[in-house]
Amino acid sequence: MRETPGSLLKKAREEKKITLKQASEETRITSRHLTALEEDNYSVFPGETYALGFLRSYATYLDLDPEKILQLYRGTLISESEVPLQELTQPTISIGDQIERYARPLFGLALILAFLLGLGIYFSQDPEKTPVMNPADSAGEIDSFLKNSANIPDVETDHVKLRSGFTTAVIQVGKGIDFSIQNAEIYLILRELNYRREAPSTAVFEFYPGKKSVTLKENEGLIIENSVIPKKFRLTLIGATPNNAKIQIDMGEVNPEAGSKTEVQPESEGDNEIRIANPSNFIIRLEAVTTGDNFVEFYVDGKPGKRGQLASGSTIFYEANDSIQMKIGDAGAIDLRINGKQEILGRKGNTACRIYRKVKDPIEQTRFKVEVKDC
């Protein structure tokens, strides 16, 4: 079997009789990311720089030669990108027999020479100039990523789409749910359940971001509020069995005196881009009020929404997983916000047609933003 960085890391850890949990605690890297390194799965990292940094850190922890691990990593990328020679020299257009007889070998030879030249240049580079993140030199950036990673639990979770008013969900002990409140990603893991048939049951949840412990007593709501979470909500345990808890997430108006506050400190993101582990938790939220009589037409995730003449003062609210397309008869007679940011469509009396679409960053696969274009 061909050696890979992951196979060497896993072999070294097992030979030292170190568990993933122990390695995670001692390296401050989540077991989820250590598993990804051992499986040569680098897609979970927000960029190659982070993957290289963690490979170096994990190799050092296991007393392996970091440079050997990084060279194996680069070799794996090169081998994965190799294209069979026959495919490289296959012409894309039909040519005459005589031209094909002489041109194809020359074309193939040129490609081979170019490929070998590229490899020579790559491996002749000064190792000191190779873009490898050294955790000792980039502690702030590594710590920032670790902080974000700590906001994502290692267990599997089911995505729950919140409704206006309240939403219910059933959680099994040891598992959880994830949901989004205005693109603030939240995880709720059921760690302990004290089921009682004749008395109120209690449940202990682990709340992310922040990995805070939250204890709920049956039918007693607890208000969750924090400056980073855009909107406070009430969490209530409304039922239980020996292995499952049924909870209610209430997004309606809540009375601050009905429960205590739980402080959570997730990592804040910029106004234009947000890091979300589960793509389903990134939504496009449209809020609008017409400031004059206006004709509107909406398509939400490809499905028809409101269409027709609206009176001044009409409110519009949509949440989309992928896209919102709209046509506005009077661009200057509507107050529009997308994910809380005010949008100017145009001057009064002009029409506007615009598409808002969710886009994933091609390099940092956990980062999303809203792309805007006219239609």
C-alpha positions as CSV (number, residue, x, y, z in Angstrom):
1,M,0.0,0.0,0.0
2,R,1.3,3.4,-0.9
3,E,2.4,5.5,2.0
4,T,0.4,8.7,2.6
5,P,0.7,11.4,5.3
6,G,-2.5,10.1,7.0
7,S,-1.4,6.4,7.0
8,L,1.9,7.4,8.7
9,L,0.2,9.6,11.3
10,K,-2.3,6.9,12.2
11,K,0.3,4.2,12.4
12,A,2.5,6.3,14.7
13,R,-0.4,7.2,17.0
14,E,-1.5,3.6,17.3
15,E,2.0,2.4,17.9
16,K,2.3,4.9,20.8
17,K,-1.1,3.6,22.1
18,I,-2.5,7.2,22.0
19,T,-6.3,7.6,21.6
20,L,-7.8,10.3,19.4
21,K,-9.3,11.9,22.4
22,Q,-5.9,12.1,24.2
23,A,-4.2,13.4,21.1
24,S,-7.0,16.0,20.7
25,E,-6.6,17.2,24.3
26,E,-2.8,17.4,24.1
27,T,-2.6,19.1,20.6
28,R,-5.7,21.3,21.1
29,I,-6.9,20.1,17.7
30,T,-10.4,18.6,17.6
31,S,-10.7,14.8,17.1
32,R,-12.7,15.6,14.0
33,H,-9.8,17.3,12.4
34,L,-7.2,14.7,13.6
35,T,-9.4,12.0,12.0
36,A,-9.4,14.1,8.8
37,L,-5.6,14.3,8.8
38,E,-5.3,10.5,9.3
39,E,-7.8,9.9,6.4
40,D,-6.0,12.3,4.1
41,N,-9.2,14.3,3.9
42,Y,-8.2,17.9,3.7
43,S,-11.5,19.3,2.5
44,V,-12.6,20.0,6.1
45,F,-9.9,22.7,6.5
46,P,-10.7,26.2,5.3
47,G,-7.5,26.3,3.1
48,E,-4.3,24.5,2.2
49,T,-2.3,26.7,4.5
50,Y,-4.2,25.4,7.5
51,A,-3.9,21.7,6.4
52,L,-0.1,22.1,6.1
53,G,0.1,23.8,9.5
54,F,-1.8,21.0,11.2
55,L,0.1,18.3,9.4
56,R,3.3,19.8,10.7
57,S,1.9,20.2,14.2
58,Y,0.5,16.6,14.4
59,A,3.7,15.1,13.0
60,T,5.8,16.9,15.5
61,Y,3.5,15.7,18.3
62,L,3.9,12.1,17.2
63,D,7.7,12.4,16.9
64,L,7.6,12.1,13.1
65,D,9.7,14.1,10.7
66,P,7.4,17.0,9.6
67,E,9.3,17.6,6.4
68,K,8.8,14.0,5.3
69,I,5.1,14.3,6.0
70,L,4.8,17.5,4.0
71,Q,6.8,16.0,1.1
72,L,4.4,13.0,1.0
73,Y,1.5,15.4,1.0
74,R,2.9,17.3,-2.0
75,G,3.7,14.0,-3.8
76,T,0.1,12.9,-3.2
77,L,-1.2,16.1,-4.8
78,I,1.1,15.6,-7.8
79,S,0.1,12.0,-8.3
80,E,-3.6,12.9,-8.1
81,S,-3.2,15.6,-10.7
82,E,-1.3,13.4,-13.2
83,V,-3.1,12.8,-16.5
84,P,-2.4,9.6,-18.6
85,L,-0.1,10.4,-21.5
86,Q,-2.6,9.0,-24.0
87,E,-5.2,11.6,-22.8
88,L,-2.7,14.4,-22.9
89,T,-1.8,13.7,-26.5
90,Q,-5.3,13.0,-27.7
91,P,-6.2,15.7,-30.3
92,T,-9.4,17.7,-29.7
93,I,-10.1,18.4,-33.4
94,S,-9.9,16.2,-36.5
95,I,-6.8,16.7,-38.7
96,G,-5.5,15.2,-41.9
97,D,-3.5,12.0,-41.8
98,Q,-0.2,13.6,-42.7
99,I,-0.5,16.4,-40.1
100,E,-1.6,14.0,-37.4
101,R,1.4,11.7,-38.2
102,Y,4.0,14.4,-37.5
103,A,2.1,16.9,-35.2
104,R,0.9,14.5,-32.5
105,P,4.3,13.1,-31.4
106,L,5.7,16.6,-31.3
107,F,2.7,17.8,-29.3
108,G,3.1,15.0,-26.8
109,L,6.8,15.5,-26.5
110,A,6.3,19.2,-25.8
111,L,3.8,18.4,-23.1
112,I,6.1,15.9,-21.5
113,L,9.0,18.4,-21.5
114,A,6.8,21.1,-20.0
115,F,5.6,18.7,-17.3
116,L,9.2,17.6,-16.4
117,L,10.3,21.3,-16.4
118,G,7.5,22.2,-14.0
119,L,8.5,19.4,-11.7
120,G,12.1,20.5,-11.8
121,I,11.2,24.1,-10.9
122,Y,8.9,22.9,-8.1
123,F,11.4,20.6,-6.4
124,S,14.3,23.1,-6.8
125,Q,12.6,25.7,-4.8
126,D,14.1,26.7,-1.5
127,P,12.3,24.8,1.2
128,E,12.4,27.9,3.4
129,K,10.2,29.6,0.8
130,T,7.6,26.8,0.6
131,P,4.3,28.2,1.9
132,V,4.0,26.0,5.0
133,M,2.4,27.4,8.1
134,N,4.4,26.9,11.2
135,P,2.1,26.9,14.2
136,A,4.9,28.4,16.3
137,D,5.1,31.4,13.9
138,S,1.4,31.7,13.2
139,A,-0.1,31.0,16.6
140,G,-2.8,33.7,16.2
141,E,-4.1,32.3,13.0
142,I,-4.0,28.7,14.2
143,D,-5.7,29.7,17.5
144,S,-8.4,31.5,15.5
145,F,-9.1,28.4,13.5
146,L,-9.1,26.2,16.6
147,K,-11.5,28.6,18.3
148,N,-13.8,28.2,15.3
149,S,-13.4,24.4,15.3
150,A,-14.4,24.4,19.0
151,N,-17.7,25.8,17.9
152,I,-18.5,22.6,15.9
153,P,-19.2,19.4,17.9
154,D,-17.7,16.1,16.9
155,V,-21.1,14.2,16.9
156,E,-23.5,14.0,14.0
157,T,-26.4,16.4,14.0
158,D,-29.6,16.8,12.1
159,H,-30.4,20.1,10.5
160,V,-33.6,21.8,11.6
161,K,-35.2,24.7,9.7
162,L,-36.8,27.1,12.1
163,R,-40.3,28.4,11.5
164,S,-41.8,31.7,12.6
165,G,-43.3,31.2,16.0
166,F,-42.0,27.9,17.4
167,T,-40.3,24.7,16.1
168,T,-40.1,21.3,17.8
169,A,-37.4,18.7,17.4
170,V,-36.6,15.3,18.9
171,I,-33.0,14.6,20.0
172,Q,-31.5,11.3,21.0
173,V,-29.0,11.0,23.8
174,G,-25.5,11.5,22.4
175,K,-26.8,13.2,19.3
176,G,-27.9,16.7,18.4
177,I,-29.4,19.2,16.0
178,D,-28.1,22.3,14.3
179,F,-30.0,25.4,13.2
180,S,-29.5,29.0,12.1
181,I,-30.8,32.2,13.5
182,Q,-30.1,34.9,10.9
183,N,-26.9,33.0,9.9
184,A,-25.7,32.5,13.4
185,E,-25.0,28.8,13.5
186,I,-26.1,27.0,16.6
187,Y,-25.6,23.3,17.7
188,L,-27.5,21.6,20.5
189,I,-26.2,18.2,21.8
190,L,-28.2,16.1,24.3
191,R,-25.5,14.8,26.7
192,E,-27.7,13.6,29.7
193,L,-31.3,12.8,30.1
194,N,-32.9,12.1,33.5
195,Y,-36.3,10.7,32.5
196,R,-39.0,10.5,35.2
197,R,-42.5,9.1,34.6
198,E,-44.2,10.7,37.5
199,A,-42.1,13.9,37.9
200,P,-40.7,16.5,35.5
201,S,-37.7,15.1,33.6
202,T,-34.5,17.1,33.2
203,A,-32.0,17.2,30.3
204,V,-28.4,18.5,30.0
205,F,-27.5,20.0,26.7
206,E,-24.2,21.1,25.3
207,F,-24.7,24.4,23.5
208,Y,-22.5,25.6,20.7
209,P,-20.9,28.1,19.9
210,G,-19.0,28.2,23.2
211,K,-19.6,24.6,24.4
212,K,-21.7,25.8,27.3
213,S,-23.8,23.4,29.4
214,V,-27.5,24.1,29.5
215,T,-29.9,22.3,31.9
216,L,-33.6,22.2,31.1
217,K,-36.4,21.1,33.4
218,E,-39.5,19.8,31.7
219,N,-42.0,22.6,30.8
220,E,-39.8,25.3,32.1
221,G,-38.5,27.6,29.4
222,L,-35.0,29.0,29.3
223,I,-34.2,32.1,27.4
224,I,-31.0,32.1,25.3
225,E,-29.6,35.6,24.6
226,N,-26.2,36.9,23.6
227,S,-24.9,39.9,21.7
228,V,-23.5,37.7,18.9
229,I,-26.8,35.8,18.4
230,P,-29.0,38.2,16.4
231,K,-32.2,37.3,18.2
232,K,-33.0,35.8,21.6
233,F,-35.2,32.7,21.8
234,R,-36.7,30.4,24.4
235,L,-35.7,26.7,24.7
236,T,-38.1,24.4,26.4
237,L,-38.1,20.6,27.2
238,I,-41.7,19.6,26.4
239,G,-41.4,15.8,26.6
240,A,-39.1,12.9,27.2
241,T,-38.7,9.1,26.9
242,P,-35.8,7.1,28.4
243,N,-33.6,7.9,25.4
244,N,-35.1,10.9,23.6
245,A,-35.9,14.5,24.5
246,K,-38.5,16.6,22.7
247,I,-37.7,20.3,22.7
248,Q,-39.4,23.5,21.5
249,I,-37.5,26.4,20.0
250,D,-39.6,29.5,20.4
251,M,-38.7,32.5,18.2
252,G,-41.7,34.6,19.2
253,E,-41.7,37.4,21.7
254,V,-40.2,36.2,24.9
255,N,-40.4,37.6,28.4
256,P,-36.9,38.1,29.9
257,E,-38.2,37.3,33.4
258,A,-39.3,33.8,32.2
259,G,-35.8,32.3,32.3
260,S,-32.2,33.0,32.8
261,K,-29.7,34.0,30.2
262,T,-27.0,31.7,28.8
263,E,-23.9,33.5,27.6
264,V,-22.3,32.0,24.4
265,Q,-19.3,33.4,22.6
266,P,-19.1,32.3,19.0
267,E,-16.5,33.7,16.6
268,S,-17.7,36.8,14.8
269,E,-17.4,37.1,11.0
270,G,-17.3,40.0,8.6
271,D,-20.4,41.7,7.3
272,N,-20.1,40.1,3.8
273,E,-18.9,36.6,4.5
274,I,-19.8,34.1,7.1
275,R,-18.2,30.8,8.1
276,I,-20.8,28.0,8.4
277,A,-20.0,24.3,8.9
278,N,-23.3,23.1,7.5
279,P,-24.3,24.8,4.2
280,S,-28.0,24.4,5.2
281,N,-27.4,26.8,8.0
282,F,-26.5,29.7,5.7
283,I,-29.7,31.5,4.5
284,I,-30.5,34.5,2.4
285,R,-32.9,36.6,4.5
286,L,-34.9,39.3,2.8
287,E,-36.9,41.9,4.7
288,A,-38.7,44.7,3.0
289,V,-41.3,47.4,3.5
290,T,-42.9,49.3,0.6
291,T,-42.8,53.1,1.0
292,G,-45.3,53.6,-1.8
293,D,-47.8,51.6,-3.9
294,N,-45.6,49.1,-5.7
295,F,-45.7,46.1,-8.1
296,V,-43.5,43.2,-7.0
297,E,-42.7,39.7,-8.2
298,F,-40.5,37.2,-6.2
299,Y,-39.1,33.8,-6.8
300,V,-37.6,32.1,-3.7
301,D,-35.3,29.1,-4.4
302,G,-36.9,28.9,-7.8
303,K,-40.5,28.8,-6.6
304,P,-43.0,31.7,-7.1
305,G,-43.5,34.1,-4.2
306,K,-45.5,37.3,-3.9
307,R,-46.7,38.8,-7.2
308,G,-48.9,41.8,-7.7
309,Q,-49.6,45.3,-6.6
310,L,-48.9,46.1,-2.9
311,A,-50.1,49.1,-1.0
312,S,-47.7,51.4,0.7
313,G,-46.5,50.0,4.1
314,S,-46.8,46.4,3.1
315,T,-44.1,44.1,4.6
316,I,-42.3,41.3,2.8
317,F,-40.2,38.6,4.5
318,Y,-38.4,35.6,2.8
319,E,-35.7,33.2,3.8
320,A,-34.0,31.2,1.0
321,N,-31.5,28.4,1.0
322,D,-30.1,29.2,-2.4
323,S,-31.5,32.2,-4.2
324,I,-34.0,35.0,-4.3
325,Q,-35.0,36.7,-7.6
326,M,-37.2,39.8,-7.6
327,K,-38.7,42.4,-9.9
328,I,-39.7,45.7,-8.4
329,G,-41.9,48.2,-10.3
330,D,-40.7,51.3,-8.4
331,A,-37.1,50.8,-7.2
332,G,-37.3,53.9,-5.1
333,A,-40.4,53.0,-3.2
334,I,-39.2,50.0,-1.2
335,D,-37.0,49.7,1.9
336,L,-35.0,46.5,1.4
337,R,-32.5,44.6,3.5
338,I,-30.6,41.4,2.7
339,N,-29.2,39.6,5.7
340,G,-29.6,42.9,7.7
341,K,-27.7,45.0,5.1
342,Q,-29.7,47.8,3.4
343,E,-29.9,47.5,-0.4
344,I,-30.5,50.4,-2.8
345,L,-32.2,49.2,-6.0
346,G,-32.4,52.5,-7.9
347,R,-34.2,55.8,-8.3
348,K,-37.9,56.4,-7.7
349,G,-39.9,55.6,-10.8
350,N,-37.3,53.1,-12.3
351,T,-37.9,49.4,-12.4
352,A,-35.4,46.9,-10.9
353,C,-34.6,43.2,-11.4
354,R,-32.1,41.6,-9.1
355,I,-30.9,38.1,-8.1
356,Y,-29.4,37.3,-4.7
357,R,-27.6,33.9,-4.7
358,K,-25.7,31.9,-2.0
359,V,-22.0,31.3,-3.0
360,K,-19.4,29.1,-1.4
361,D,-15.8,30.3,-1.3
362,P,-13.8,28.1,-3.7
363,I,-10.8,27.9,-1.3
364,E,-12.4,28.1,2.1
365,Q,-15.2,25.6,1.8
366,T,-16.8,26.6,5.1
367,R,-17.2,30.3,4.1
368,F,-20.3,31.6,2.3
369,K,-21.5,34.9,1.0
370,V,-24.4,36.4,-1.0
371,E,-23.7,37.3,-4.6
372,V,-25.7,40.0,-6.2
373,K,-26.4,40.6,-9.9
374,D,-28.9,42.4,-12.1
375,C,-31.2,40.2,-14.2
